[in-house]
Amino acid sequence: MQAKLRNTALALAAVVLAGCAGLPPVETRELDSRFGDAVRQARAQQTLNPEAGRNTDPVAGIDGVSAQHTIEQYQKGFKEPPPTFNILGIGGTSVSP
């Protein structure tokens, strides 16, 4: 019985130590040389005009009164919470703002 227990312990120790050995090092020079290519490609494909930062022409197309009204409405949206309403209509009650 004692020999069986000793053999089992030795086998278990061998398995545990084998797990600590690790794998041989992997050469990643090919991967390292292309690191970040996918991100750079995706960013380039999502850029409409790569030269837009060099355009010094002012933006035109909206008059001052409309622009001021737009800014006021934008800022008002942060001061007042949006109105709530019953989306599903379950229960027959409605939530009023």
Biopython code that builds the backbone (N, CA, C, O; Angstrom):
import numpy as np
from Bio.PDB.StructureBuilder import StructureBuilder

atoms = [
    (1, "MET", "N", (0.826, -1.202, 0.000)),
    (1, "MET", "CA", (0.000, 0.000, 0.000)),
    (1, "MET", "C", (0.860, 1.251, 0.000)),
    (1, "MET", "O", (0.578, 2.216, -0.711)),
    (2, "GLN", "N", (1.920, 1.222, 0.812)),
    (2, "GLN", "CA", (2.787, 2.384, 0.912)),
    (2, "GLN", "C", (3.557, 2.608, -0.396)),
    (2, "GLN", "O", (3.793, 3.757, -0.769)),
    (3, "ALA", "N", (3.941, 1.572, -1.079)),
    (3, "ALA", "CA", (4.663, 1.683, -2.350)),
    (3, "ALA", "C", (3.749, 2.285, -3.421)),
    (3, "ALA", "O", (4.194, 3.074, -4.254)),
    (4, "LYS", "N", (2.470, 1.906, -3.392)),
    (4, "LYS", "CA", (1.491, 2.433, -4.358)),
    (4, "LYS", "C", (1.302, 3.935, -4.146)),
    (4, "LYS", "O", (1.224, 4.703, -5.105)),
    (5, "LEU", "N", (1.231, 4.343, -2.876)),
    (5, "LEU", "CA", (1.062, 5.756, -2.552)),
    (5, "LEU", "C", (2.309, 6.549, -2.966)),
    (5, "LEU", "O", (2.205, 7.665, -3.475)),
    (6, "ARG", "N", (3.477, 5.963, -2.742)),
    (6, "ARG", "CA", (4.727, 6.627, -3.107)),
    (6, "ARG", "C", (4.817, 6.777, -4.626)),
    (6, "ARG", "O", (5.209, 7.835, -5.119)),
    (7, "ASN", "N", (4.463, 5.741, -5.363)),
    (7, "ASN", "CA", (4.498, 5.812, -6.827)),
    (7, "ASN", "C", (3.515, 6.854, -7.358)),
    (7, "ASN", "O", (3.824, 7.571, -8.310)),
    (8, "THR", "N", (2.347, 6.939, -6.752)),
    (8, "THR", "CA", (1.348, 7.926, -7.156)),
    (8, "THR", "C", (1.864, 9.346, -6.884)),
    (8, "THR", "O", (1.686, 10.245, -7.706)),
    (9, "ALA", "N", (2.499, 9.538, -5.736)),
    (9, "ALA", "CA", (3.047, 10.854, -5.398)),
    (9, "ALA", "C", (4.163, 11.234, -6.364)),
    (9, "ALA", "O", (4.249, 12.388, -6.785)),
    (10, "LEU", "N", (5.011, 10.285, -6.715)),
    (10, "LEU", "CA", (6.085, 10.563, -7.661)),
    (10, "LEU", "C", (5.540, 10.900, -9.053)),
    (10, "LEU", "O", (6.050, 11.795, -9.727)),
    (11, "ALA", "N", (4.523, 10.190, -9.466)),
    (11, "ALA", "CA", (3.908, 10.462, -10.770)),
    (11, "ALA", "C", (3.263, 11.843, -10.778)),
    (11, "ALA", "O", (3.380, 12.584, -11.753)),
    (12, "LEU", "N", (2.586, 12.181, -9.695)),
    (12, "LEU", "CA", (1.955, 13.502, -9.593)),
    (12, "LEU", "C", (3.013, 14.603, -9.599)),
    (12, "LEU", "O", (2.837, 15.631, -10.254)),
    (13, "ALA", "N", (4.104, 14.394, -8.875)),
    (13, "ALA", "CA", (5.189, 15.376, -8.850)),
    (13, "ALA", "C", (5.803, 15.546, -10.236)),
    (13, "ALA", "O", (6.152, 16.662, -10.620)),
    (14, "ALA", "N", (5.940, 14.469, -10.985)),
    (14, "ALA", "CA", (6.494, 14.543, -12.336)),
    (14, "ALA", "C", (5.589, 15.348, -13.255)),
    (14, "ALA", "O", (6.062, 16.142, -14.067)),
    (15, "VAL", "N", (4.277, 15.137, -13.121)),
    (15, "VAL", "CA", (3.320, 15.877, -13.960)),
    (15, "VAL", "C", (3.359, 17.362, -13.620)),
    (15, "VAL", "O", (3.340, 18.206, -14.516)),
    (16, "VAL", "N", (3.412, 17.684, -12.330)),
    (16, "VAL", "CA", (3.444, 19.087, -11.917)),
    (16, "VAL", "C", (4.718, 19.758, -12.399)),
    (16, "VAL", "O", (4.668, 20.878, -12.908)),
    (17, "LEU", "N", (5.851, 19.101, -12.250)),
    (17, "LEU", "CA", (7.113, 19.687, -12.699)),
    (17, "LEU", "C", (7.174, 19.803, -14.215)),
    (17, "LEU", "O", (7.796, 20.731, -14.734)),
    (18, "ALA", "N", (6.553, 18.897, -14.926)),
    (18, "ALA", "CA", (6.524, 18.989, -16.387)),
    (18, "ALA", "C", (5.738, 20.219, -16.830)),
    (18, "ALA", "O", (6.062, 20.834, -17.847)),
    (19, "GLY", "N", (4.712, 20.575, -16.072)),
    (19, "GLY", "CA", (3.936, 21.777, -16.396)),
    (19, "GLY", "C", (4.727, 23.048, -16.205)),
    (19, "GLY", "O", (4.420, 24.061, -16.834)),
    (20, "CYS", "N", (5.733, 23.026, -15.360)),
    (20, "CYS", "CA", (6.562, 24.207, -15.114)),
    (20, "CYS", "C", (7.641, 24.385, -16.173)),
    (20, "CYS", "O", (8.277, 25.438, -16.232)),
    (21, "ALA", "N", (7.857, 23.385, -17.003)),
    (21, "ALA", "CA", (8.942, 23.439, -17.973)),
    (21, "ALA", "C", (8.716, 24.524, -19.017)),
    (21, "ALA", "O", (9.673, 25.173, -19.439)),
    (22, "GLY", "N", (7.487, 24.735, -19.439)),
    (22, "GLY", "CA", (7.192, 25.770, -20.421)),
    (22, "GLY", "C", (7.495, 25.326, -21.831)),
    (22, "GLY", "O", (7.947, 24.206, -22.072)),
    (23, "LEU", "N", (7.237, 26.230, -22.757)),
    (23, "LEU", "CA", (7.468, 25.969, -24.166)),
    (23, "LEU", "C", (8.742, 26.663, -24.617)),
    (23, "LEU", "O", (9.183, 27.625, -23.988)),
    (24, "PRO", "N", (9.330, 26.187, -25.692)),
    (24, "PRO", "CA", (10.524, 26.876, -26.200)),
    (24, "PRO", "C", (10.147, 28.270, -26.701)),
    (24, "PRO", "O", (8.998, 28.489, -27.082)),
    (25, "PRO", "N", (11.081, 29.209, -26.708)),
    (25, "PRO", "CA", (10.760, 30.568, -27.174)),
    (25, "PRO", "C", (10.343, 30.567, -28.641)),
    (25, "PRO", "O", (10.846, 29.785, -29.448)),
    (26, "VAL", "N", (9.422, 31.451, -28.961)),
    (26, "VAL", "CA", (8.890, 31.551, -30.321)),
    (26, "VAL", "C", (9.461, 32.807, -30.964)),
    (26, "VAL", "O", (9.484, 33.869, -30.342)),
    (27, "GLU", "N", (9.915, 32.691, -32.191)),
    (27, "GLU", "CA", (10.420, 33.842, -32.922)),
    (27, "GLU", "C", (9.235, 34.643, -33.451)),
    (27, "GLU", "O", (8.373, 34.094, -34.139)),
    (28, "THR", "N", (9.187, 35.922, -33.139)),
    (28, "THR", "CA", (8.058, 36.754, -33.558)),
    (28, "THR", "C", (8.508, 37.941, -34.401)),
    (28, "THR", "O", (7.804, 38.948, -34.474)),
    (29, "ARG", "N", (9.661, 37.835, -35.031)),
    (29, "ARG", "CA", (10.143, 38.971, -35.824)),
    (29, "ARG", "C", (9.163, 39.372, -36.916)),
    (29, "ARG", "O", (8.959, 40.561, -37.157)),
    (30, "GLU", "N", (8.555, 38.394, -37.578)),
    (30, "GLU", "CA", (7.605, 38.696, -38.657)),
    (30, "GLU", "C", (6.383, 39.430, -38.105)),
    (30, "GLU", "O", (5.918, 40.400, -38.703)),
    (31, "LEU", "N", (5.870, 38.971, -36.976)),
    (31, "LEU", "CA", (4.722, 39.639, -36.372)),
    (31, "LEU", "C", (5.095, 41.014, -35.850)),
    (31, "LEU", "O", (4.335, 41.968, -36.020)),
    (32, "ASP", "N", (6.243, 41.129, -35.225)),
    (32, "ASP", "CA", (6.672, 42.411, -34.666)),
    (32, "ASP", "C", (6.867, 43.466, -35.753)),
    (32, "ASP", "O", (6.626, 44.649, -35.511)),
    (33, "SER", "N", (7.293, 43.063, -36.924)),
    (33, "SER", "CA", (7.521, 44.033, -37.997)),
    (33, "SER", "C", (6.213, 44.610, -38.524)),
    (33, "SER", "O", (6.212, 45.694, -39.109)),
    (34, "ARG", "N", (5.105, 43.910, -38.329)),
    (34, "ARG", "CA", (3.800, 44.381, -38.817)),
    (34, "ARG", "C", (2.886, 44.836, -37.689)),
    (34, "ARG", "O", (1.693, 45.045, -37.911)),
    (35, "PHE", "N", (3.422, 44.993, -36.483)),
    (35, "PHE", "CA", (2.602, 45.365, -35.333)),
    (35, "PHE", "C", (1.985, 46.748, -35.555)),
    (35, "PHE", "O", (2.709, 47.707, -35.825)),
    (36, "GLY", "N", (0.669, 46.864, -35.444)),
    (36, "GLY", "CA", (-0.030, 48.132, -35.599)),
    (36, "GLY", "C", (-0.521, 48.412, -36.999)),
    (36, "GLY", "O", (-1.215, 49.404, -37.221)),
    (37, "ASP", "N", (-0.177, 47.558, -37.953)),
    (37, "ASP", "CA", (-0.611, 47.799, -39.337)),
    (37, "ASP", "C", (-2.124, 47.821, -39.466)),
    (37, "ASP", "O", (-2.662, 48.652, -40.197)),
    (38, "ALA", "N", (-2.819, 46.933, -38.777)),
    (38, "ALA", "CA", (-4.274, 46.864, -38.892)),
    (38, "ALA", "C", (-4.924, 48.142, -38.363)),
    (38, "ALA", "O", (-5.896, 48.628, -38.942)),
    (39, "VAL", "N", (-4.398, 48.681, -37.276)),
    (39, "VAL", "CA", (-4.957, 49.920, -36.720)),
    (39, "VAL", "C", (-4.714, 51.083, -37.673)),
    (39, "VAL", "O", (-5.617, 51.882, -37.921)),
    (40, "ARG", "N", (-3.510, 51.182, -38.203)),
    (40, "ARG", "CA", (-3.213, 52.261, -39.146)),
    (40, "ARG", "C", (-4.066, 52.147, -40.406)),
    (40, "ARG", "O", (-4.518, 53.164, -40.933)),
    (41, "GLN", "N", (-4.292, 50.942, -40.893)),
    (41, "GLN", "CA", (-5.112, 50.749, -42.086)),
    (41, "GLN", "C", (-6.561, 51.128, -41.800)),
    (41, "GLN", "O", (-7.190, 51.803, -42.614)),
    (42, "ALA", "N", (-7.103, 50.705, -40.656)),
    (42, "ALA", "CA", (-8.490, 51.033, -40.311)),
    (42, "ALA", "C", (-8.666, 52.540, -40.164)),
    (42, "ALA", "O", (-9.664, 53.092, -40.628)),
    (43, "ARG", "N", (-7.710, 53.212, -39.525)),
    (43, "ARG", "CA", (-7.807, 54.666, -39.357)),
    (43, "ARG", "C", (-7.767, 55.362, -40.713)),
    (43, "ARG", "O", (-8.513, 56.316, -40.935)),
    (44, "ALA", "N", (-6.914, 54.904, -41.619)),
    (44, "ALA", "CA", (-6.827, 55.511, -42.950)),
    (44, "ALA", "C", (-8.112, 55.310, -43.740)),
    (44, "ALA", "O", (-8.531, 56.199, -44.482)),
    (45, "GLN", "N", (-8.738, 54.152, -43.588)),
    (45, "GLN", "CA", (-9.973, 53.881, -44.321)),
    (45, "GLN", "C", (-11.160, 54.669, -43.781)),
    (45, "GLN", "O", (-12.139, 54.879, -44.498)),
    (46, "GLN", "N", (-11.086, 55.109, -42.524)),
    (46, "GLN", "CA", (-12.187, 55.850, -41.919)),
    (46, "GLN", "C", (-12.004, 57.363, -42.015)),
    (46, "GLN", "O", (-12.866, 58.117, -41.564)),
    (47, "THR", "N", (-10.905, 57.809, -42.590)),
    (47, "THR", "CA", (-10.639, 59.236, -42.709)),
    (47, "THR", "C", (-11.130, 59.709, -44.071)),
    (47, "THR", "O", (-10.660, 59.245, -45.110)),
    (48, "LEU", "N", (-12.080, 60.636, -44.052)),
    (48, "LEU", "CA", (-12.666, 61.128, -45.289)),
    (48, "LEU", "C", (-11.679, 62.009, -46.055)),
    (48, "LEU", "O", (-11.476, 61.827, -47.256)),
    (49, "ASN", "N", (-11.071, 62.961, -45.353)),
    (49, "ASN", "CA", (-10.134, 63.875, -45.995)),
    (49, "ASN", "C", (-8.880, 63.979, -45.128)),
    (49, "ASN", "O", (-8.884, 64.700, -44.130)),
    (50, "PRO", "N", (-7.824, 63.283, -45.486)),
    (50, "PRO", "CA", (-6.613, 63.314, -44.667)),
    (50, "PRO", "C", (-5.962, 64.695, -44.585)),
    (50, "PRO", "O", (-5.203, 64.961, -43.653)),
    (51, "GLU", "N", (-6.247, 65.572, -45.541)),
    (51, "GLU", "CA", (-5.645, 66.905, -45.574)),
    (51, "GLU", "C", (-6.541, 67.958, -44.937)),
    (51, "GLU", "O", (-6.263, 69.147, -45.091)),
    (52, "ALA", "N", (-7.590, 67.585, -44.236)),
    (52, "ALA", "CA", (-8.541, 68.549, -43.677)),
    (52, "ALA", "C", (-7.900, 69.473, -42.654)),
    (52, "ALA", "O", (-8.323, 70.623, -42.536)),
    (53, "GLY", "N", (-6.916, 69.029, -41.924)),
    (53, "GLY", "CA", (-6.268, 69.869, -40.921)),
    (53, "GLY", "C", (-5.465, 71.007, -41.512)),
    (53, "GLY", "O", (-5.142, 71.966, -40.812)),
    (54, "ARG", "N", (-5.143, 70.919, -42.773)),
    (54, "ARG", "CA", (-4.362, 71.978, -43.435)),
    (54, "ARG", "C", (-5.242, 73.035, -44.083)),
    (54, "ARG", "O", (-4.728, 74.030, -44.594)),
    (55, "ASN", "N", (-6.556, 72.842, -44.074)),
    (55, "ASN", "CA", (-7.488, 73.793, -44.671)),
    (55, "ASN", "C", (-7.690, 74.958, -43.705)),
    (55, "ASN", "O", (-8.195, 74.760, -42.600)),
    (56, "THR", "N", (-7.302, 76.165, -44.105)),
    (56, "THR", "CA", (-7.425, 77.341, -43.243)),
    (56, "THR", "C", (-8.654, 78.186, -43.552)),
    (56, "THR", "O", (-8.854, 79.223, -42.920)),
    (57, "ASP", "N", (-9.480, 77.771, -44.507)),
    (57, "ASP", "CA", (-10.691, 78.524, -44.830)),
    (57, "ASP", "C", (-11.676, 78.426, -43.666)),
    (57, "ASP", "O", (-11.865, 77.347, -43.104)),
    (58, "PRO", "N", (-12.308, 79.553, -43.299)),
    (58, "PRO", "CA", (-13.295, 79.496, -42.213)),
    (58, "PRO", "C", (-14.545, 78.749, -42.666)),
    (58, "PRO", "O", (-14.867, 78.703, -43.853)),
    (59, "VAL", "N", (-15.226, 78.179, -41.712)),
    (59, "VAL", "CA", (-16.463, 77.464, -42.013)),
    (59, "VAL", "C", (-17.548, 78.476, -42.321)),
    (59, "VAL", "O", (-17.712, 79.454, -41.592)),
    (60, "ALA", "N", (-18.285, 78.253, -43.389)),
    (60, "ALA", "CA", (-19.352, 79.163, -43.792)),
    (60, "ALA", "C", (-20.621, 78.368, -43.993)),
    (60, "ALA", "O", (-20.580, 77.155, -44.201)),
    (61, "GLY", "N", (-21.757, 79.060, -43.931)),
    (61, "GLY", "CA", (-23.004, 78.394, -44.254)),
    (61, "GLY", "C", (-24.089, 78.556, -43.217)),
    (61, "GLY", "O", (-25.196, 78.063, -43.435)),
    (62, "ILE", "N", (-23.836, 79.226, -42.086)),
    (62, "ILE", "CA", (-24.885, 79.439, -41.103)),
    (62, "ILE", "C", (-24.772, 80.885, -40.621)),
    (62, "ILE", "O", (-23.680, 81.379, -40.338)),
    (63, "ASP", "N", (-25.911, 81.542, -40.534)),
    (63, "ASP", "CA", (-25.883, 82.947, -40.100)),
    (63, "ASP", "C", (-25.786, 83.021, -38.569)),
    (63, "ASP", "O", (-25.984, 82.021, -37.878)),
    (64, "GLY", "N", (-25.485, 84.195, -38.061)),
    (64, "GLY", "CA", (-25.244, 84.382, -36.635)),
    (64, "GLY", "C", (-26.444, 84.093, -35.760)),
    (64, "GLY", "O", (-26.291, 83.513, -34.685)),
    (65, "VAL", "N", (-27.645, 84.484, -36.194)),
    (65, "VAL", "CA", (-28.857, 84.266, -35.391)),
    (65, "VAL", "C", (-29.144, 82.771, -35.255)),
    (65, "VAL", "O", (-29.462, 82.293, -34.166)),
    (66, "SER", "N", (-29.034, 82.051, -36.338)),
    (66, "SER", "CA", (-29.271, 80.603, -36.293)),
    (66, "SER", "C", (-28.218, 79.908, -35.443)),
    (66, "SER", "O", (-28.528, 78.979, -34.697)),
    (67, "ALA", "N", (-26.992, 80.353, -35.555)),
    (67, "ALA", "CA", (-25.924, 79.753, -34.768)),
    (67, "ALA", "C", (-26.145, 79.991, -33.283)),
    (67, "ALA", "O", (-25.970, 79.080, -32.474)),
    (68, "GLN", "N", (-26.534, 81.224, -32.916)),
    (68, "GLN", "CA", (-26.786, 81.532, -31.511)),
    (68, "GLN", "C", (-27.947, 80.702, -30.974)),
    (68, "GLN", "O", (-27.874, 80.196, -29.854)),
    (69, "HIS", "N", (-29.006, 80.557, -31.748)),
    (69, "HIS", "CA", (-30.163, 79.754, -31.327)),
    (69, "HIS", "C", (-29.759, 78.292, -31.142)),
    (69, "HIS", "O", (-30.192, 77.639, -30.192)),
    (70, "THR", "N", (-28.944, 77.792, -32.035)),
    (70, "THR", "CA", (-28.483, 76.409, -31.938)),
    (70, "THR", "C", (-27.657, 76.195, -30.676)),
    (70, "THR", "O", (-27.831, 75.192, -29.984)),
    (71, "ILE", "N", (-26.766, 77.123, -30.375)),
    (71, "ILE", "CA", (-25.938, 77.010, -29.173)),
    (71, "ILE", "C", (-26.799, 77.064, -27.921)),
    (71, "ILE", "O", (-26.572, 76.304, -26.979)),
    (72, "GLU", "N", (-27.793, 77.963, -27.901)),
    (72, "GLU", "CA", (-28.688, 78.057, -26.729)),
    (72, "GLU", "C", (-29.473, 76.766, -26.529)),
    (72, "GLU", "O", (-29.610, 76.298, -25.399)),
    (73, "GLN", "N", (-29.989, 76.186, -27.603)),
    (73, "GLN", "CA", (-30.737, 74.929, -27.492)),
    (73, "GLN", "C", (-29.830, 73.798, -27.022)),
    (73, "GLN", "O", (-30.250, 72.946, -26.241)),
    (74, "TYR", "N", (-28.607, 73.790, -27.490)),
    (74, "TYR", "CA", (-27.644, 72.772, -27.085)),
    (74, "TYR", "C", (-27.353, 72.872, -25.592)),
    (74, "TYR", "O", (-27.364, 71.866, -24.882)),
    (75, "GLN", "N", (-27.092, 74.084, -25.120)),
    (75, "GLN", "CA", (-26.800, 74.268, -23.701)),
    (75, "GLN", "C", (-28.026, 74.017, -22.836)),
    (75, "GLN", "O", (-27.893, 73.510, -21.722)),
    (76, "LYS", "N", (-29.212, 74.356, -23.318)),
    (76, "LYS", "CA", (-30.462, 74.118, -22.581)),
    (76, "LYS", "C", (-30.676, 72.616, -22.385)),
    (76, "LYS", "O", (-31.260, 72.200, -21.384)),
    (77, "GLY", "N", (-30.219, 71.819, -23.314)),
    (77, "GLY", "CA", (-30.373, 70.372, -23.210)),
    (77, "GLY", "C", (-29.641, 69.785, -22.019)),
    (77, "GLY", "O", (-29.997, 68.703, -21.552)),
    (78, "PHE", "N", (-28.630, 70.471, -21.517)),
    (78, "PHE", "CA", (-27.899, 69.984, -20.360)),
    (78, "PHE", "C", (-28.499, 70.490, -19.051)),
    (78, "PHE", "O", (-28.240, 69.911, -17.996)),
    (79, "LYS", "N", (-29.292, 71.556, -19.098)),
    (79, "LYS", "CA", (-29.891, 72.124, -17.889)),
    (79, "LYS", "C", (-31.181, 71.412, -17.508)),
    (79, "LYS", "O", (-31.458, 71.218, -16.324)),
    (80, "GLU", "N", (-31.956, 71.027, -18.486)),
    (80, "GLU", "CA", (-33.243, 70.381, -18.230)),
    (80, "GLU", "C", (-33.151, 68.900, -18.603)),
    (80, "GLU", "O", (-32.630, 68.549, -19.662)),
    (81, "PRO", "N", (-33.666, 68.031, -17.713)),
    (81, "PRO", "CA", (-33.651, 66.608, -18.091)),
    (81, "PRO", "C", (-34.620, 66.353, -19.240)),
    (81, "PRO", "O", (-35.619, 67.059, -19.372)),
    (82, "PRO", "N", (-34.343, 65.375, -20.052)),
    (82, "PRO", "CA", (-35.252, 65.082, -21.164)),
    (82, "PRO", "C", (-36.593, 64.577, -20.637)),
    (82, "PRO", "O", (-36.638, 63.949, -19.579)),
    (83, "PRO", "N", (-37.679, 64.839, -21.350)),
    (83, "PRO", "CA", (-38.986, 64.375, -20.889)),
    (83, "PRO", "C", (-39.064, 62.847, -20.920)),
    (83, "PRO", "O", (-38.506, 62.197, -21.803)),
    (84, "THR", "N", (-39.767, 62.296, -19.938)),
    (84, "THR", "CA", (-39.954, 60.849, -19.889)),
    (84, "THR", "C", (-41.337, 60.506, -20.397)),
    (84, "THR", "O", (-42.259, 61.316, -20.302)),
    (85, "PHE", "N", (-41.481, 59.326, -20.928)),
    (85, "PHE", "CA", (-42.767, 58.861, -21.424)),
    (85, "PHE", "C", (-42.802, 57.353, -21.362)),
    (85, "PHE", "O", (-41.766, 56.696, -21.263)),
    (86, "ASN", "N", (-43.999, 56.813, -21.419)),
    (86, "ASN", "CA", (-44.202, 55.382, -21.333)),
    (86, "ASN", "C", (-43.949, 54.778, -22.713)),
    (86, "ASN", "O", (-44.692, 55.045, -23.658)),
    (87, "ILE", "N", (-42.923, 53.981, -22.823)),
    (87, "ILE", "CA", (-42.548, 53.439, -24.129)),
    (87, "ILE", "C", (-43.460, 52.287, -24.532)),
    (87, "ILE", "O", (-43.941, 52.246, -25.665)),
    (88, "LEU", "N", (-43.703, 51.355, -23.622)),
    (88, "LEU", "CA", (-44.441, 50.147, -23.974)),
    (88, "LEU", "C", (-45.943, 50.288, -23.805)),
    (88, "LEU", "O", (-46.703, 49.574, -24.459)),
    (89, "GLY", "N", (-46.379, 51.176, -22.957)),
    (89, "GLY", "CA", (-47.805, 51.354, -22.740)),
    (89, "GLY", "C", (-48.438, 50.218, -21.965)),
    (89, "GLY", "O", (-49.635, 49.967, -22.113)),
    (90, "ILE", "N", (-47.671, 49.526, -21.147)),
    (90, "ILE", "CA", (-48.201, 48.412, -20.368)),
    (90, "ILE", "C", (-48.794, 48.933, -19.057)),
    (90, "ILE", "O", (-48.176, 49.762, -18.388)),
    (91, "GLY", "N", (-49.939, 48.474, -18.700)),
    (91, "GLY", "CA", (-50.542, 48.849, -17.424)),
    (91, "GLY", "C", (-51.533, 49.992, -17.536)),
    (91, "GLY", "O", (-52.217, 50.288, -16.556)),
    (92, "GLY", "N", (-51.641, 50.629, -18.652)),
    (92, "GLY", "CA", (-52.632, 51.664, -18.836)),
    (92, "GLY", "C", (-52.294, 52.993, -18.193)),
    (92, "GLY", "O", (-53.088, 53.928, -18.297)),
    (93, "THR", "N", (-51.174, 53.119, -17.545)),
    (93, "THR", "CA", (-50.805, 54.417, -16.964)),
    (93, "THR", "C", (-49.738, 55.061, -17.828)),
    (93, "THR", "O", (-48.930, 54.393, -18.473)),
    (94, "SER", "N", (-49.767, 56.358, -17.815)),
    (94, "SER", "CA", (-48.758, 57.073, -18.585)),
    (94, "SER", "C", (-47.940, 57.930, -17.641)),
    (94, "SER", "O", (-48.442, 58.433, -16.636)),
    (95, "VAL", "N", (-46.700, 58.083, -17.973)),
    (95, "VAL", "CA", (-45.811, 58.908, -17.178)),
    (95, "VAL", "C", (-45.758, 60.263, -17.831)),
    (95, "VAL", "O", (-45.416, 60.372, -19.009)),
    (96, "SER", "N", (-46.089, 61.293, -17.095)),
    (96, "SER", "CA", (-46.088, 62.638, -17.663)),
    (96, "SER", "C", (-44.810, 63.345, -17.274)),
    (96, "SER", "O", (-44.245, 63.071, -16.215)),
    (97, "PRO", "N", (-44.351, 64.242, -18.108)),
    (97, "PRO", "CA", (-43.108, 64.969, -17.827)),
    (97, "PRO", "C", (-43.223, 65.935, -16.677)),
    (97, "PRO", "O", (-42.251, 66.609, -16.337)),
]
sb = StructureBuilder()
sb.init_structure("model")
sb.init_model(0)
sb.init_chain("A")
sb.init_seg("    ")
for serial, (resi, resn, name, xyz) in enumerate(atoms, 1):
    if name == "N":
        sb.init_residue(resn, " ", resi, " ")
    sb.init_atom(name, np.array(xyz, "f"), 0.0, 1.0, " ", f" {name:<3s}", serial, name[0])
structure = sb.get_structure()
